[in-house]
Amino acid sequence: MSVSTYSSLPRTQFRGIKDESAVNLVMPGESLPIRVPLFFTLAAWGETDKARYVDGDGQELLYGKELTNPRSKFFTHQSQFIRSHFAAGGKALLQRIVPADAKRATARLSLDMVADELPVFERNADGTFKLDAQGAKIVVVGETVQGFRLQWKMVEIPANGFGVGVAGEGGLVSGDDGAISVLSPVLDITGRHIGEKGKNLGFRLSAPTVNTVDPADADLSENLGTFLYRIQMIERSNAQSTARLISNLDGGNYVDFSLKKGAVDLSTDIEYYGAKNIIRSYETSDMSQFTGFGNFEKLNIYDANIAGILAQLKDAEEAHTGDEIADAHLINILTGVDVHGVPYNTFVVEGPQAGGLLFTETSNHFLQGGSDGTIGVAEYNALVDTVLSSIDDASFPYADIARMPYDSVWDSGFPVDTKLKFANFHAIRPDVYIHACTQDVLKPLNSAAADSSIGVTLRSHFRASQESAEFGTKACRYAVVMSAGRLINDNYDGLVPFLEWLLIKGAEYMSAADGSMNSDFAFGRGEQNIVTRYRDHNAGTKLVGARKNDWDNGLNYAEWFDMSRLFYAGIQSIYETHTSVLHGYLNTQIACNLTRIGHIVWREMSGDSQLTDEEFLDAVTDKVTERTTGKYDGRVTITPNAYYNALDEALGFSWHLDIGMAGDNIRTVQNLAVIAQRRRNEE
């Protein structure tokens, strides 16, 4: 949507790149690296609603090692680019995408409850059950009590069913009158991420008493008016593996929690309500302190159901004992004993022998139903194609320079139709460089003719864009690289486009955290552009006519440097005016970065009403200078110019910022002559 010049909507009004370097001939930020690619990836876990800025270690923490393991089912041609980029010291924005049939693991804990006649057992003076020589409870013959039988059940939550479960008919039958039990949802849990890994994430629930190894605090429980349950998080590698405990953020092995809303210890300001304290005890929302994801994404407690269950149990217990229970939430519905370890009189919680669940400090329960969906490179290609087809969808902030500060996108070997859709980034982001290759990695290695033909298709589509309607600048923020091969001595045996080499060189040269180019890894000149990574490739000798056509079409091709090594004699953008500095790949990269810097400066200065007009312009100029001085390895001279034109002065809320970028053309033509002379003529 366009915004009127006369609107004061806070924004940078992108005017595009103005080319004043071309010679008309008559002839047949925030401190970020310059290079921050956006990659799309499959993964075993990780968020899907946002892209994360990571390095190699961060990638493993947030998405798992499988992402860059060539033997993993999640590995794709883009994974190879990610792997190489991180190996070269780069950082990137990663966006996890998942198949439509992938599922999140979940669990619904429900309590099945039926009124029934219960046996009475002999008790000790402390209220615990007496046991016979075989360790069995001793029944009081001829005595029974009206009470309840309870069993815990766990199932996968139905689709769209989180938090909206309703009580229904259970599976128990009263031995007293044949009544059917009521099954009431108590807890709903969703796994932290979509995928099969969720089935290997779980928990242990227990109800500690004063007699357990790590005892409950009876006084705290009484003061809060609630029984405090205990949860431990566990994980396993697979269904056959042993479960491992996961520490909480404080380094402990468990978290005590309550099913009572508003349970807060006022002396310590600690909240115990499970819906509030469980998830945040295992995962911080402060990314600067982030150490990993917890097991749960969401947890819902069915307060009304719990209140109804507890009310019935409280009434029955009070009627039987004659003692008042101060708060129904003091009743332990998980295991059926109070905080002192004394079993209740009027209800029993039945375990596995009767068909219920067992909750102890060692009983493992894992989430159910998680699935990775249909995984494969073809399916991955289709997922990326879908994303690119709706790249301007406001539901994901691809257009937001501040929120998603990626500088480039990379076609790592997609089908041609998908390659063309990378151009959609050009329309929504004036700071992003689009990189494409000519190989579809699911097809056989291209012939030289096919490589050129696909290149022409890309050229025609990309050059239909323009950088600036105001200045009439044609498309330059594209780079197309020909050829592909297979990696030398690597576990990955798929086709790898030579574009990967350019990604690596860019990562080495432009990944410094201070946003500067590292001169130790400069490239662009032939001797700096040596290619030795690939075998069984389709690059090599071309006739002059073929090279001319490819070059004029904006395509980058490798040729022989010597008997065994390839090189790029020059690296160009797709800009068709070859006398312009924007024809050079790295100069266009700098122009993209200056666009990002211009936007950063707007964010820093927008809204000011304190400075005078001249002070404001000086501040804008100084900020650009500060962010660009010494940044570009001596390739360009930057001259910022902030000013008010007549309309700006009339409006009072706008200004202009022109960032001058003076550089040199890429030099690719040597006019060589060998002058033969007699020696005597040199004297």
N, C-alpha and C positions, 0 to 999 in steps of 0.2 A: 504493500500500500504506500503510495506517495504522500508526503506531507508538505503542505504549502510553505513556501519561503516565509510567509508572513505569520506562521505559527510559532509560538515560543516553546513548543514541546521540547524538553531537554533531550538533546541528541547530538551526534556528529552528523552533519550533512555531507555524505560522501560524494565528492565531485569526481573521483577517479584519478587516474594517472595522466599527467600531461607530458607529452613527449616533445622536448625542444632540442633533442640531440640528433635527430635524423637530418641527413643532408639529401636534398632533392636532386637526384641525378637523372639525366636522360640516358637511359640504358635499356639494351635488350635485357614484555614487558613484563610496576610489579615486576619483579626480576624473574624472567623466564628465559629459557634458551630461545634462540632464534628458531631452531628446528623443533617443533612439537607436533608430530603427526597424529592424526586421528585414525585409529585402527578399529576394525570390526572383528570380533572374535567369538568363537565357541569356547566354552569353558565348563568345568565340572561344577563350579559354583561362582558366585559373584552377583552383584546388583545388575539389574536390567533397566532400571529407571533413570540411571545417570551414568555418565562416563567419568572415569577416574584418572587423575594425573599420576602416573607411576613411573618408576624405573624398574629394573629387572627384579630387585628384591620386593618391591611393592607389588609387582605383578603376581609373584608367587603367593604373597600374603593375601591378596584380594581375589585372585582368580585361580590359583593352584598351579602346580608344576606341569600338569598335563597339557596346558595350553601350548607350551613350547617343546613338548616331547614328541619327536617324529613318530614314535610308536603308539601314541595316544589316538583314540578315536576322535578327539577334539582338534587334532592338528590339521590345518588347512594350508593353502598357499599363502594366505595372509599371515598365518602363524610363523612361516619361515621368515617373512619380512619383519615381524615383531621380534623374533629370536635374534636376527642379525642386527636389528636396530639397538636392542638392549646390549648385545655383546660389544657393540661399538661405543657404549657409554651413553646412549641416548635415553631420553625420557619421552613419554607419549601419553595421549589420552586414549584409554581403552574403553570401548563400549561392547559389553557382552550382549549377544543376540541369541535367542533360543527358538527352537522349532515350535510351531503352533501346538503340537501334541505333547510338549514337555509339561511336566506336572510338578507342583510343589508338594513335598511330604507334609502330612498333617497328623494330628491326633485329637480325638474327642474322648475325654474321660467322662463317663456317665456312671451314675449310681442307680443300681436296680434295687428296688425296695418293696417289700411286701409285709403286711401285718401277719403275724403267725404266733402260734403257741410255742414257747421256748422251754427247754429243760432248765432246771435249776441245779447248780453245782455247789458242792461244799466249798467253803472259803476259809482262809486263814484269818487271823486277827487283823492283819493289815488290809484285808479285802481281796487279796489275790486268791486264785484257785488252789485248793488242795489237790495234790497229785498222788496217784497210787504208785506201787513199786515199779510199774511199767511206764510211769510218767504220764499216764492218762488222767484226765479230769474225773472226779468222782461225782456221779449223778446222785441227787437227792431223790430217792424213789418216791413216786406219788405226788411230787410237786412240779408245777409248771407255772410260767408267767406269760401274760399277754405282752407281746413286744413286736419286734421287727427283725427280719433277716435282710441283710444288705450284701450286695456283691458289686464290686467295681468292674466296669467293662471299658475297653478301648477300641475304637474303630477309626478309620479314615473319615475325615470330614467330607461330606458331599460337595460337589462343585457349587460355588457361591453360597455355601452354607455356614461360613464362619460367623460365629456370634449370633446366629438366628435359629439354633436348634430348639426344638420344643419337646416337652415331655410326651412320652407315648407308652404303649403297652410293652412291658418287659418280658423276660423269659422265665420268671419264677412263678410258682404256684403255691398258694398257701395250703399247708397241710391241715389247717383249721377249718376253713370254709371254701377252699377251692378258688379263692380270689386270685386274679392275675396281678402281677407286680406292675409298678410304674417305673419306667426307665427315664431318668432325668439327667440332661446334660449338666455337667459341673464345670469342666474346663475345656476350652478350645485352644489348640496350639497350632500355629503354622510354622513350618521350617523357615530358616533364615533366607534360603534361596531356592529357586526352582532347580530341580534336577534330582537324579538318582542318589546323589550323595546324601540327600536329606534322610534317606532310609538308614543311613549309618550314623545319624545323629540322634541322641536320645537323652534319657534322664533316669534318675533314681528318686523315688519319693519315699519318705519315711516320716514317722511321727515320734520324735524323740521324747523320752520321759526323763525323770530325774535319775533313773537307773541305767540309762544307756551309757556307752563309753564316753561319748561327748554329750554330757547331760543337758537337758532342757533347763531353762531358767523359769522355775515355777512362779516366782514373784513377778517377773516381767509379764508372764502369761496372765496372771491374775490382774495386774494393773491395766493391761491392754484390754482385758475382757475377751480374750481369744486364745484358742490353742495355736501354737506356732508349729507349723509343719516344716519339713526340711527337703530341699531339692538339691541334687547334684547333677551336673551336666556330664555326659559321656559321649565318646565317639569311638568308631571302629573303622578299620580299613575296608572291611567287607563283612558279609554275613557270617563268615567262618572265623573271623578274627576276635580276639579278646577285647573287651571294652576298656577304654582308657578314660580316667577322670580328667576333666578340664577345669583348670583353676579359674576362679573369678578374678575380677580386676584388683582385688585386695590381696590376691595370692592364696586365698582360702579354697577349700574343696567343696564348700556348700554355701547355701543361702537359706536362712530361716524366713518363713513367710506366713502370712495369715490369709484366710478367706474372708476376712471381715474388712469391708471398705472403711477407710478412715483410721485404721489401726496405726497410730503414731506414738512413739515413745517421746514424750515432751521433754524429758531430761536430756536426751541425746539428739532429738529432732530426726530420728531414724523412722522412716515409714516402712511398715511391714506388709502392707496390702500387696498380695502377689501380682496383681495386674500392673502395679507400679514398680516394684523393686526387683523382680526376677530378671527381666531382660536387661535393665540398665546395670545390673550387677556383673554382667558378663560382656558388655559391649559399650564403649563410650561413644557419645555422639560428637566428641571433640576430635576432629581428624588429626590434630597436632599431637594427640595422645593415643592415637589408635594403635592397638596391638593385634587386632584380629576380630573376626565376626563371632558373635554368640551363636547358639543353636537355634534360637527362636526369632521369628520376625514379629509375630503378634501373639498375645495371650489374652484370652477373654475368660472372665469368671462370671458364671451365671448366678448373680447375687440373689435374685428372686427365688430360683430353684433351691439354692442352698438354705435360704431363710425358711422356706416351706418345710424342707427335710428336717432342719434343726428344731423347728417348732414342735413337730410331731415327736421327735426323740426326747426333747426337753420335757414335754408334758407327760410322756410315758414314764420317764425316769423319776420325775418328781412325785408322780402319783404312787409309784412303787416304794420309793425310799422315804417320802415325806420331807425330804430336804430340798430347799430351793437352790436352783442353779442360777448364779448371778447373771450370766449372759449365755444365751444358747450357743454362741460361737466358742465357748470354752469346751464344748463337746467335740471329741475327736472322732470324726466320721471316716477317717482313713483306715485306722486299724482297730478301733473299738476299745481302747483303754485310755484312762485319763492321764494327766501329766505326771501322776505318781505311779503309773503302771498298773492301776487297778481296773479290771474289766468292768464295763457297765452291766447293769442288771437286766435291762429290757431290750437290748439289741445286740446283735452279733454281726461282725463283718466276716463273711465267708471267703475263704481263699481258693487256691487252684483245685483242691480236691472236690469242691462243690461247683467249680466252674467260674470262680471269680479270679481277680488279679491279686498278686502278692506284692505288698509294698514294704520293703526293708531297705537297709543301707547297702545291700548287695544285689538287689533285684533290678535288672536292667529292662528298660522299656524304650523301644525305638519308634520313631515316627514312621508313618505308613504312606505308601502310594507314590513316592517320588519317582520321577522318570525323566531321562534326558531327551526323550522324544526320538524322532527319526534323525539320525546323525549321519552325515556324509558330505563330501565336498560339493556334490551337485545340489544337495539340500541347502548347504551353506550359501552357495551362489544365489539361490533363489531368495533366501532371507535377506541378503544384502541388496539384491535388486528391489525387493519390496521397500526396504528402508530408503534407498535412493529415489524411488518413485514418489515418495512423499516427504522429501527432505525439508520442505517448507512448512510441514505440519507443526503448529505451535506447541504441540504436546511434548516435543523434545527440543531443547534450545540450541539446535545447530547454528542458528543465525546470531546467537548472542556471543559477541566477541569477548566480553568479560567473563561470562559463565563458562564458556568452552573455548579457551584461547589456543586452539590448534592452528597450526600454520599451513598444514598441507594434508592432502589425502592421496592414497596410493592404490592404484589398480595393480594387484599382485598376480593377475592372470585370469581375470573374469571373462565370461563370454562377451562378445562384441557389444551386444545390446546393453549389457550392464556397464561396460566401459563408457559408453556414450552418456549414461546417466550420471556419471561423476561430474559432468558439466553443470548439474543442478547446484553444486556448491558454489560455482562461479557467480550465480545470480544472487545468492543470499549472503555471501561473505566476500567483501572487497580485499581482505587480507590473506586469503587462502590460495595456495599454489596447488594446482591439480596435476597429478602425475599419472600417466597412462603408459601401458606397454602394448605390444602388438600380438602377444601370444595368449591364447586360451589354453591354460595348462591341462585341461581335460581332453584336449585334442592333440593329435600328433604334432611334432615339431614343425613349425611353418617352413615352407620353402622360402627362398629369397623373394620370389614374386608375391607370394601370399603375405609375407611380412610387409612389403611395400604397399600392397593393395589395402591391407587393414589400416596401415598408417595413413593412407590418403583418406579413408573413411573417417578416421579420428580427426585428422586435420580439418576436413570440411565441416564437421560438426562443431569442433572447438572454435574455429575461426569465425563462426557465425556470431559469436559473442562479441561484446565490446567492453572496454574498460571504462570509458567515459563518453556519455552523449554530449556533455558540455564541451569537451575538448576534442571529440572525434577520434579518440585513441582506440585502436583495434585490440583484439584479445592478445594478451601476452602472458597471462598467469596459467599457462599450460606447458608441460614438458612431456614429450612422447619419446620413448626409448624403444628401439628395435632389439630383436634377437632374444634367445633364451637358450638354456643348456641345463646340464646337471652338475651338481656340486661335486668337487673333487674331495674324496676321502670324507664323506659325511653319511650319517645314518639316513638322511632324507634323500630319497632317490627320485623324487618327482621333478618335473620341469620347473626351473626357476628363471623368470625373466631377468634380463640384464639390468632392468630398472632397479633390482635389489642392490646392485653395485653403487648406484647413485644415492640410494637411501643410506648405505653404509658411509659413504664419503661425507654426506651431509651431516650424519650423526657425529662423526669424528670431528668435523670442522665447526659445527654450529650447535653443540649441546652444552656449552659452558653455562653454568647456573647464572652468571652475571649477564648473560645475553650477548656475549661478544664472540667473534670468530677467533678460533685458535690457530695462529699462523703455522704451528707445527704440523697441522693437518690440512693445509691449504690444497685445493685442487682447482682444476680448470685449464691449466696449461698441460700440453701433451705429456710431458715427462711425469706430471703428477696424476695422470689419468690412466695408469697402467691397470689392465684387467687380467687377473690370473686365477679367478675363482672357479671357472666353469670348464667342463669337458663335454664332449658330444653335443656341441652347440652349432648354431647355424650362422654365426658371424664369420667375417673373413673378407676375402678379396672381392671387390666389385668393380665393374667397368666404370669409367668416368661418367658416362651418361646416367647410369643407375645411381651413382653417388650424388650427382647433381640433382636428379629428381627427388631423391630422398631428402637432401639438405634443403632444397627449395620448399619442400612440403613441411618443413619444420620438424623433421625426424632426426633423432640422434642415433648414429650407428657406430659400432666399433670396427676398427680395421687393424691390420697387423702392424705392430710396433717393431718387432724383429721376428726371428724364426719361430719363437714359441709364445710370444706375449701379444695381447691385443691392447689397444688404447683408443681413447676418444681424442681426435684432433681438435675438437672444440665441443662445448656443450651449449646448446641453444634453447631458448624458449621457443614457443610457437609463433612469436611475433614476426610478421612478414616483412617488416621494414628492416633490412639487414644493416643499414647505416645508423641504426639507433642503438644506444647503450642497452635498451630493453631487449635487444636480440640476445644478449648474453644471459645465460641461465642464472648466474649468481647475482647479476645486477637486478634482475626481476625479483629474485628472492629478497634482496635488500629493500626494494620498493614495497613488497608485501609487509616486511617488518616495520617500515616507516609508517605504513597505514595503521598497523597495530599501535605503534607508539603515539600517533596522532590521536587515536581513540582514548588511550590511557590519559593523555594530557587533558582531553576534554573531560573525562571523569574527574580528574583532580581539580579542574578549574570551574566546572559548571556550577552555577548558582551564586557566584561571587557578586557581592555588591559593596564590598569594603574598599577595594583598591580603586585608584583613579584610572581613567582610561589608559593612560600611558603606562602606569604601573602594571596594569593587567596584561597589556601586550608584552611588556618586558618579562613578566612572570611566565607567560605561555612560551615565549621564545627560550627562556632560560631552561625550562623543563625539557624541551626538545633537545637542547644542546647537552644537558646533563645526561640524557638517556642515549645519546648517539656518539658522544666524544670517545674516540678510541675503540669503537665497537666493531667496525667493519674491515679490520685488517688492512687499512690504507687503500681500499678499493674505490672509495667515493669520498667526496667532500660534501658535507651536509650544511646547508644554510637555511635555517628556519626563518620565516617571515610572517609574523602575526600583524594583522592590520584591520582597519575598518574601511569598508567601501562606503559609498554614499548611502546605500540602503541600510547597511549596518548602523550607520550614525543616526539615520532617521528612526530605525526601530528601537535601538538602544539595548537590545538583548542578544545580539548576534555579533560574531566576529569571523574573520577569515584566518586560516592558517595554511600557508604554502610551505612545504618542506622541500627545499631545493636539493637535488641529488645529482651531483656532477661526477660522472665516471667515464670510463673508456669503453670503446667497442671491444668485443672479442676479436682478436687478430688471428685470422685463419688462412690468409693468402700470402704466400711468399713468392715474390717475383725473382726467380733465380736465374742468374746467368754466370757462366764460367768464362772469364776473359783470358784468352790465350795471348801471351806476349813473349817476345824474346827477352832474355835476361838483360841484354845490353840496353834495352829500352827502359829498364827500371833504374839504371844508373844515372 
